Amino acid sequence: MNKATANTAETIEFPTFDAARTTEQFRAFTKQSVEQSKEAYAKFKSGVETAQKAFESTFETARNAGTEISLKSIAAARANTEAGFSHLEALAKARTFSEIIELQTSYFRKAAESVAEQAKEFQSLTQKAAADVSKPMKDAFDTTLAELKFA
């Protein structure tokens, strides 16, 4: 070996491996990862709880709206049935053909008005139900979206 090669070999130094430093860095990294995981889990849990409450509220509202629509349907059917029976009684008591025609005309006019009114009521009721049912989920979505914007 010549002198230049010997000097170069003496000046090259390989870094030493510091196990304590590496272990400390690994611990810090692990601790940071665990904290981030806990934060992510807490946010996820909060989001799931919010969604669960929104679903419960939505289903409760849907049940109430369904009940209200069912009751309104029964009331409409009852009113239509009573009107039909009243019409049949009146027809049975009619003495002339012109009286029957007059009763029929009057019944059909009243039935058409009744159906139109019932349709308006059902439309209003279903629009209200749709808005009420979708409100909890919309609120939960808006809240979650706002939380994500802040994060």
C-alpha angles and dihedrals in degrees: 000000000000125000096259092054092048092052091049092051091050094049096049108089124183116221115253121237111243105201094185092055092047091048091050091050090049091050092050091049092048092047091050091048092050091050092049090048091051091050092048091048092049091051091046092048091049091050092049092049090050091049091048092052090047092051092048091049091046093051092046090050091047091051091050092046091048090051091049092049091047092051091048090050092051091048091050092048090049092050092047092047093049090049090050093050091046089052092050091050090050091048091051090055094047115116103191138040092240089055090053091050090049091049091048093049092048092046094050092047092050091044092052091049090047093050091048091050092046091049090053091049092049092047091051092045094049093046090052091046092050091050093046094047094049096044099081093049092045091050092048091049092049091048092049092047091051091050091051091051090055093048 
